[in-house]
Structure formats: C-alpha cells, structure tokens
Amino acid sequence: MSIHGDLTKDQAYTAMQYGEKVAHEYFSDDEYLFMKDDFICSEDGYNFTVWWGLRSEESWQKGWRIWKETNHE
C-alpha cells in the first residue's frame, strides 16, 4: 500500500468521484473509502455515506490521501 498527496476532505470527495480510493491519516494501512453508485463505501463494501457527512470536525477536513495498493511479489 502506498499513499500519495495531502488532500482536504473536499478534494478527497472529488477524487472518489473520479474513481480513486482515499484514506485518512486516522485510518489503518488497509482502510480506505471509495465511491460506488454515488455511495461512499469502505474497503469491505459497507455504506459510509452517512459517516462521511457526520465527519465535520476540523480534524477530518484535512489529512486525506489517495490510497494505492501495491504488489509485494
């Protein structure tokens, strides 16, 4: 897994609209969010759309990054 960039929450949302997976600095290495059918989903497919909307505190407004899985073969 590698993480690129330092995004705001709004930028992370836009990135998800373009098909990117995003992670926050509070997430563990294997946790990320992505968008499917206009819903925000966790890495295991759960709907996190309401969760996303509830994260309005300053600490959630920054610290977002593009999440990329890397192969360790």
NUSE-813832 format. One record per residue: residue number from 1; z negated, y negated, x negated of N, C-alpha, C, O in turn. Coordinates in pm, 1 decimal. Layout:
// residues N
<seq: NUM | nz: Z | ny: Y | nx: X | caz: Z | cay: Y | cax: X | cz: Z | cy: Y | cx: X | oz: Z | oy: Y | ox: X>;
...
This chain:
// residues 73
<seq: 1 | nz: 0.0 | ny: 116.8 | nx: -84.4 | caz: 0.0 | cay: 0.0 | cax: 0.0 | cz: 0.0 | cy: -123.0 | cx: -88.9 | oz: -71.6 | oy: -127.6 | ox: -188.9>;
<seq: 2 | nz: 77.9 | ny: -220.5 | nx: -54.0 | caz: 70.3 | cay: -348.0 | cax: -122.4 | cz: 72.9 | cy: -458.9 | cx: -18.8 | oz: 128.6 | oy: -443.0 | ox: 89.8>;
<seq: 3 | nz: 12.9 | ny: -569.3 | nx: -53.0 | caz: 2.6 | cay: -681.1 | cax: 39.5 | cz: 65.4 | cy: -802.5 | cx: -26.8 | oz: 39.7 | oy: -829.3 | ox: -144.2>;
<seq: 4 | nz: 147.8 | ny: -876.6 | nx: 47.5 | caz: 219.1 | cay: -990.3 | cax: -7.7 | cz: 188.9 | cy: -1116.6 | cx: 71.1 | oz: 187.7 | oy: -1115.9 | ox: 194.2>;
<seq: 5 | nz: 164.5 | ny: -1225.1 | nx: -1.5 | caz: 154.8 | cay: -1356.1 | cax: 61.2 | cz: 18.7 | cy: -1387.5 | cx: 118.5 | oz: -69.2 | oy: -1301.6 | ox: 125.8>;
<seq: 6 | nz: 2.9 | ny: -1510.8 | nx: 158.5 | caz: -118.7 | cay: -1558.1 | cax: 223.8 | cz: -73.9 | cy: -1637.0 | cx: 345.3 | oz: -22.9 | oy: -1748.3 | ox: 332.3>;
<seq: 7 | nz: -92.6 | ny: -1580.3 | nx: 462.6 | caz: -38.6 | cay: -1635.9 | cax: 586.5 | cz: -148.6 | cy: -1686.2 | cx: 678.1 | oz: -262.2 | oy: -1639.1 | ox: 673.1>;
<seq: 8 | nz: -113.1 | ny: -1782.5 | nx: 761.8 | caz: -200.9 | cay: -1822.2 | cax: 871.2 | cz: -184.2 | cy: -1720.5 | cx: 984.3 | oz: -95.1 | oy: -1635.6 | ox: 980.5>;
<seq: 9 | nz: -269.4 | ny: -1730.5 | nx: 1082.6 | caz: -258.2 | cay: -1640.4 | cax: 1198.3 | cz: -124.8 | cy: -1661.1 | cx: 1269.9 | oz: -60.9 | oy: -1564.3 | ox: 1311.0>;
<seq: 10 | nz: -82.5 | ny: -1786.4 | nx: 1284.8 | caz: 45.5 | cay: -1814.4 | cax: 1349.9 | cz: 162.6 | cy: -1756.1 | cx: 1270.8 | oz: 255.7 | oy: -1700.6 | ox: 1329.2>;
<seq: 11 | nz: 157.9 | ny: -1768.4 | nx: 1139.1 | caz: 263.3 | cay: -1711.8 | cax: 1055.5 | cz: 263.9 | cy: -1559.1 | cx: 1063.7 | oz: 370.3 | oy: -1497.1 | ox: 1064.9>;
<seq: 12 | nz: 145.3 | ny: -1498.9 | nx: 1069.3 | caz: 135.5 | cay: -1353.8 | cax: 1082.9 | cz: 196.4 | cy: -1308.4 | cx: 1215.1 | oz: 265.1 | oy: -1206.3 | ox: 1220.2>;
<seq: 13 | nz: 171.6 | ny: -1383.5 | nx: 1321.5 | caz: 228.6 | cay: -1350.9 | cax: 1451.9 | cz: 381.4 | cy: -1356.2 | cx: 1446.2 | oz: 449.3 | oy: -1266.2 | ox: 1495.6>;
<seq: 14 | nz: 433.5 | ny: -1460.6 | nx: 1386.5 | caz: 578.4 | cay: -1473.3 | cax: 1371.7 | cz: 635.0 | cy: -1357.6 | cx: 1290.0 | oz: 739.8 | oy: -1302.5 | ox: 1323.9>;
<seq: 15 | nz: 566.4 | ny: -1321.2 | nx: 1183.3 | caz: 610.7 | cay: -1208.4 | cax: 1100.1 | cz: 616.3 | cy: -1080.5 | cx: 1182.5 | oz: 710.3 | oy: -1002.2 | ox: 1168.6>;
<seq: 16 | nz: 516.7 | ny: -1058.2 | nx: 1268.4 | caz: 518.3 | cay: -939.2 | cax: 1353.9 | cz: 636.2 | cy: -943.4 | cx: 1449.5 | oz: 695.8 | oy: -839.6 | ox: 1478.1>;
<seq: 17 | nz: 671.0 | ny: -1061.4 | nx: 1499.6 | caz: 786.9 | cay: -1074.0 | cax: 1588.3 | cz: 915.5 | cy: -1032.7 | cx: 1517.6 | oz: 1010.6 | oy: -988.7 | ox: 1582.2>;
<seq: 18 | nz: 918.7 | ny: -1046.6 | nx: 1386.1 | caz: 1035.0 | cay: -1007.8 | cax: 1305.8 | cz: 1024.1 | cy: -866.5 | cx: 1250.5 | oz: 1103.9 | oy: -825.8 | ox: 1166.1>;
<seq: 19 | nz: 924.1 | ny: -791.2 | nx: 1298.8 | caz: 914.0 | cay: -650.9 | cax: 1261.9 | cz: 822.5 | cy: -618.1 | cx: 1144.8 | oz: 814.9 | oy: -502.6 | ox: 1102.8>;
<seq: 20 | nz: 753.4 | ny: -717.5 | nx: 1092.2 | caz: 662.3 | cay: -692.8 | cax: 980.5 | cz: 528.4 | cy: -638.6 | cx: 1029.9 | oz: 487.7 | oy: -663.2 | ox: 1143.5>;
<seq: 21 | nz: 461.8 | ny: -565.4 | nx: 943.2 | caz: 323.5 | cay: -523.2 | cax: 964.6 | cz: 236.1 | cy: -624.1 | cx: 891.6 | oz: 269.8 | oy: -666.2 | ox: 780.9>;
<seq: 22 | nz: 124.3 | ny: -663.6 | nx: 952.0 | caz: 36.6 | cay: -761.1 | cax: 889.2 | cz: -105.3 | cy: -708.0 | cx: 879.9 | oz: -147.9 | oy: -625.6 | ox: 961.0>;
<seq: 23 | nz: -177.5 | ny: -756.1 | nx: 780.6 | caz: -317.0 | cay: -718.1 | cax: 761.1 | cz: -398.3 | cy: -844.1 | cx: 733.7 | oz: -345.3 | oy: -944.9 | ox: 687.0>;
<seq: 24 | nz: -525.6 | ny: -836.8 | nx: 763.0 | caz: -617.0 | cay: -947.4 | cax: 735.5 | cz: -708.0 | cy: -909.1 | cx: 620.3 | oz: -729.7 | oy: -790.8 | ox: 594.1>;
<seq: 25 | nz: -760.7 | ny: -1008.5 | nx: 552.2 | caz: -848.9 | cay: -980.9 | cax: 438.5 | cz: -972.5 | cy: -899.5 | cx: 478.1 | oz: -1033.8 | oy: -836.5 | ox: 391.9>;
<seq: 26 | nz: -1010.2 | ny: -899.3 | nx: 605.5 | caz: -1123.8 | cay: -818.7 | cax: 652.6 | cz: -1086.8 | cy: -673.2 | cx: 678.8 | oz: -1175.4 | oy: -589.2 | ox: 694.2>;
<seq: 27 | nz: -958.0 | ny: -642.2 | nx: 684.1 | caz: -912.4 | cay: -506.5 | cax: 713.9 | cz: -927.9 | cy: -416.7 | cx: 592.0 | oz: -923.6 | oy: -463.7 | ox: 478.3>;
<seq: 28 | nz: -946.0 | ny: -287.7 | nx: 616.2 | caz: -943.9 | cay: -191.3 | cax: 506.2 | cz: -799.1 | cy: -171.3 | cx: 461.8 | oz: -706.9 | oy: -218.3 | ox: 528.3>;
<seq: 29 | nz: -779.0 | ny: -102.5 | nx: 351.1 | caz: -645.0 | cay: -86.4 | cax: 293.3 | cz: -544.1 | cy: -20.5 | cx: 387.2 | oz: -424.2 | oy: -46.5 | ox: 377.1>;
<seq: 30 | nz: -591.3 | ny: 64.2 | nx: 477.9 | caz: -498.2 | cay: 136.6 | cax: 564.7 | cz: -489.6 | cy: 78.3 | cx: 706.2 | oz: -432.7 | oy: 141.3 | ox: 795.4>;
<seq: 31 | nz: -545.1 | ny: -40.2 | nx: 727.3 | caz: -541.8 | cay: -103.5 | cax: 859.3 | cz: -437.8 | cy: -215.8 | cx: 861.2 | oz: -428.2 | oy: -295.7 | ox: 768.2>;
<seq: 32 | nz: -361.0 | ny: -219.2 | nx: 969.2 | caz: -262.0 | cay: -325.3 | cax: 987.7 | cz: -229.2 | cy: -338.6 | cx: 1135.4 | oz: -265.9 | oy: -253.3 | ox: 1216.2>;
<seq: 33 | nz: -160.7 | ny: -444.8 | nx: 1169.5 | caz: -113.1 | cay: -469.2 | cax: 1305.0 | cz: 38.3 | cy: -484.6 | cx: 1301.7 | oz: 95.6 | oy: -527.2 | ox: 1201.4>;
<seq: 34 | nz: 101.4 | ny: -449.6 | nx: 1412.1 | caz: 245.4 | cay: -467.3 | cax: 1426.2 | cz: 275.8 | cy: -492.6 | cx: 1572.4 | oz: 190.0 | oy: -471.7 | ox: 1658.1>;
<seq: 35 | nz: 395.5 | ny: -536.7 | nx: 1601.7 | caz: 434.2 | cay: -566.7 | cax: 1738.6 | cz: 533.5 | cy: -462.5 | cx: 1788.7 | oz: 629.2 | oy: -427.2 | ox: 1719.7>;
<seq: 36 | nz: 508.7 | ny: -414.1 | nx: 1910.4 | caz: 597.9 | cay: -318.3 | cax: 1975.4 | cz: 606.6 | cy: -355.9 | cx: 2122.7 | oz: 504.7 | oy: -364.9 | ox: 2191.3>;
<seq: 37 | nz: 727.1 | ny: -377.4 | nx: 2170.3 | caz: 748.9 | cay: -413.6 | cax: 2311.3 | cz: 662.7 | cy: -533.5 | cx: 2352.7 | oz: 603.9 | oy: -533.4 | ox: 2460.8>;
<seq: 38 | nz: 655.5 | ny: -634.1 | nx: 2267.6 | caz: 579.5 | cay: -757.7 | cax: 2292.5 | cz: 428.1 | cy: -737.8 | cx: 2297.4 | oz: 356.1 | oy: -827.5 | ox: 2341.4>;
<seq: 39 | nz: 379.0 | ny: -623.5 | nx: 2253.8 | caz: 235.5 | cay: -599.0 | cax: 2242.3 | cz: 198.1 | cy: -588.6 | cx: 2095.4 | oz: 275.6 | oy: -537.6 | ox: 2014.5>;
<seq: 40 | nz: 79.8 | ny: -636.8 | nx: 2060.9 | caz: 28.6 | cay: -621.9 | cax: 1924.8 | cz: -47.3 | cy: -490.3 | cx: 1920.4 | oz: -136.5 | oy: -466.0 | ox: 2001.7>;
<seq: 41 | nz: -11.2 | ny: -406.3 | nx: 1825.1 | caz: -69.2 | cay: -272.8 | cax: 1814.6 | cz: -134.3 | cy: -253.5 | cx: 1677.6 | oz: -94.3 | oy: -314.9 | ox: 1578.7>;
<seq: 42 | nz: -235.0 | ny: -167.2 | nx: 1674.4 | caz: -297.5 | cay: -129.6 | cax: 1547.7 | cz: -215.1 | cy: -19.4 | cx: 1482.7 | oz: -122.7 | oy: 34.6 | ox: 1543.5>;
<seq: 43 | nz: -249.4 | ny: 13.1 | nx: 1359.2 | caz: -174.9 | cay: 114.5 | cax: 1284.4 | cz: -174.0 | cy: 249.7 | cx: 1355.7 | oz: -83.0 | oy: 329.9 | ox: 1334.6>;
<seq: 44 | nz: -273.6 | ny: 275.8 | nx: 1439.4 | caz: -278.0 | cay: 403.0 | cax: 1511.9 | cz: -227.4 | cy: 390.5 | cx: 1655.9 | oz: -247.0 | oy: 480.7 | ox: 1737.3>;
<seq: 45 | nz: -161.9 | ny: 277.2 | nx: 1686.8 | caz: -92.9 | cay: 263.6 | cax: 1814.6 | cz: -172.4 | cy: 205.3 | cx: 1929.6 | oz: -120.9 | oy: 197.5 | ox: 2041.1>;
<seq: 46 | nz: -296.1 | ny: 164.2 | nx: 1906.3 | caz: -375.9 | cay: 105.9 | cax: 2014.2 | cz: -334.4 | cy: -39.1 | cx: 2039.4 | oz: -296.7 | oy: -110.9 | ox: 1946.8>;
<seq: 47 | nz: -341.9 | ny: -80.9 | nx: 2165.3 | caz: -305.2 | cay: -216.4 | cax: 2203.8 | cz: -414.7 | cy: -313.6 | cx: 2157.6 | oz: -529.3 | oy: -304.2 | ox: 2201.6>;
<seq: 48 | nz: -378.6 | ny: -406.5 | nx: 2069.1 | caz: -471.2 | cay: -505.8 | cax: 2016.1 | cz: -434.9 | cy: -647.3 | cx: 2062.0 | oz: -480.3 | oy: -744.7 | ox: 2001.8>;
<seq: 49 | nz: -354.5 | ny: -660.1 | nx: 2166.7 | caz: -310.9 | cay: -790.8 | cax: 2213.1 | cz: -429.0 | cy: -877.1 | cx: 2256.2 | oz: -435.8 | oy: -994.2 | ox: 2218.8>;
<seq: 50 | nz: -520.7 | ny: -822.8 | nx: 2333.1 | caz: -639.0 | cay: -898.7 | cax: 2375.8 | cz: -727.0 | cy: -929.7 | cx: 2255.2 | oz: -776.7 | oy: -1041.5 | ox: 2241.7>;
<seq: 51 | nz: -746.4 | ny: -831.5 | nx: 2167.5 | caz: -824.8 | cay: -851.5 | cax: 2044.9 | cz: -770.0 | cy: -970.0 | cx: 1966.9 | oz: -846.6 | oy: -1055.3 | ox: 1921.9>;
<seq: 52 | nz: -637.5 | ny: -976.4 | nx: 1950.2 | caz: -572.2 | cay: -1085.4 | cax: 1877.0 | cz: -608.0 | cy: -1220.3 | cx: 1940.1 | oz: -642.5 | oy: -1315.1 | ox: 1869.5>;
<seq: 53 | nz: -599.7 | ny: -1228.3 | nx: 2070.7 | caz: -628.5 | cay: -1353.5 | cax: 2140.8 | cz: -773.1 | cy: -1397.8 | cx: 2129.9 | oz: -801.8 | oy: -1517.5 | ox: 2135.0>;
<seq: 54 | nz: -864.2 | ny: -1303.7 | nx: 2115.0 | caz: -1005.9 | cay: -1336.6 | cax: 2104.9 | cz: -1046.7 | cy: -1384.0 | cx: 1965.4 | oz: -1155.1 | oy: -1440.2 | ox: 1949.6>;
<seq: 55 | nz: -963.9 | ny: -1362.9 | nx: 1865.8 | caz: -995.9 | cay: -1399.9 | cax: 1727.7 | cz: -955.5 | cy: -1544.3 | cx: 1702.0 | oz: -854.3 | oy: -1570.8 | ox: 1637.1>;
<seq: 56 | nz: -1036.0 | ny: -1638.1 | nx: 1753.9 | caz: -1003.7 | cay: -1780.3 | cax: 1740.3 | cz: -1089.7 | cy: -1850.5 | cx: 1635.5 | oz: -1066.9 | oy: -1967.8 | ox: 1605.9>;
<seq: 57 | nz: -1188.5 | ny: -1780.4 | nx: 1578.8 | caz: -1274.3 | cay: -1841.4 | cax: 1478.7 | cz: -1193.2 | cy: -1879.6 | cx: 1354.6 | oz: -1088.5 | oy: -1820.7 | ox: 1327.8>;
<seq: 58 | nz: -1240.8 | ny: -1975.9 | nx: 1281.1 | caz: -1172.1 | cay: -2025.1 | cax: 1161.2 | cz: -1141.6 | cy: -1913.0 | cx: 1062.8 | oz: -1036.2 | oy: -1913.5 | ox: 999.3>;
<seq: 59 | nz: -1231.6 | ny: -1818.0 | nx: 1049.5 | caz: -1212.4 | cay: -1709.7 | cax: 951.9 | cz: -1090.8 | cy: -1622.7 | cx: 983.6 | oz: -1038.8 | oy: -1555.2 | ox: 894.8>;
<seq: 60 | nz: -1045.3 | ny: -1623.3 | nx: 1108.1 | caz: -927.3 | cay: -1545.0 | cax: 1146.6 | cz: -799.4 | cy: -1627.8 | cx: 1144.1 | oz: -691.3 | oy: -1573.4 | ox: 1166.8>;
<seq: 61 | nz: -808.7 | ny: -1757.8 | nx: 1117.1 | caz: -691.2 | cay: -1845.4 | cax: 1116.5 | cz: -614.9 | cy: -1839.9 | cx: 984.5 | oz: -502.6 | oy: -1889.6 | ox: 975.4>;
<seq: 62 | nz: -674.3 | ny: -1780.8 | nx: 883.9 | caz: -609.6 | cay: -1765.2 | cax: 753.6 | cz: -647.9 | cy: -1629.0 | cx: 697.3 | oz: -730.2 | oy: -1558.3 | ox: 755.5>;
<seq: 63 | nz: -589.3 | ny: -1592.8 | nx: 586.0 | caz: -622.3 | cay: -1464.7 | cax: 524.3 | cz: -534.3 | cy: -1349.0 | cx: 567.9 | oz: -566.6 | oy: -1233.1 | ox: 541.6>;
<seq: 64 | nz: -423.4 | ny: -1379.0 | nx: 634.1 | caz: -329.2 | cay: -1276.4 | cax: 679.0 | cz: -223.4 | cy: -1252.0 | cx: 573.3 | oz: -186.4 | oy: -1343.1 | ox: 499.2>;
<seq: 65 | nz: -174.7 | ny: -1129.0 | nx: 566.3 | caz: -74.2 | cay: -1091.0 | cax: 467.3 | cz: 22.9 | cy: -988.8 | cx: 526.9 | oz: -10.2 | oy: -917.5 | ox: 621.6>;
<seq: 66 | nz: 142.3 | ny: -983.4 | nx: 469.8 | caz: 238.1 | cay: -878.6 | cax: 505.2 | cz: 188.8 | cy: -749.2 | cx: 442.2 | oz: 156.3 | oy: -745.4 | ox: 323.5>;
<seq: 67 | nz: 183.5 | ny: -643.2 | nx: 522.3 | caz: 136.5 | cay: -512.1 | cax: 475.4 | cz: 257.4 | cy: -423.6 | cx: 450.4 | oz: 343.6 | oy: -409.4 | ox: 537.1>;
<seq: 68 | nz: 263.7 | ny: -365.2 | nx: 333.9 | caz: 372.6 | cay: -273.1 | cax: 299.4 | cz: 312.8 | cy: -144.0 | cx: 246.1 | oz: 223.4 | oy: -146.0 | ox: 161.6>;
<seq: 69 | nz: 362.0 | ny: -33.3 | nx: 295.5 | caz: 321.7 | cay: 97.8 | cax: 243.2 | cz: 408.0 | cy: 130.0 | cx: 123.8 | oz: 529.4 | oy: 109.9 | ox: 126.7>;
<seq: 70 | nz: 346.3 | ny: 179.6 | nx: 19.5 | caz: 421.7 | cay: 219.4 | cax: -98.8 | cz: 408.2 | cy: 369.7 | cx: -118.3 | oz: 308.1 | oy: 430.2 | ox: -79.7>;
<seq: 71 | nz: 508.3 | ny: 427.6 | nx: -177.6 | caz: 505.9 | cay: 570.8 | cax: -205.0 | cz: 441.5 | cy: 595.6 | cx: -340.7 | oz: 469.6 | oy: 525.0 | ox: -437.5>;
<seq: 72 | nz: 356.2 | ny: 695.0 | nx: -347.0 | caz: 286.7 | cay: 729.6 | cax: -470.9 | cz: 328.6 | cy: 869.2 | cx: -515.3 | oz: 244.4 | oy: 955.2 | ox: -541.2>;
<seq: 73 | nz: 458.1 | ny: 890.7 | nx: -523.7 | caz: 509.0 | cay: 1024.0 | cax: -558.3 | cz: 520.7 | cy: 1039.8 | cx: -708.3 | oz: 561.8 | oy: 1145.5 | ox: -756.2>;
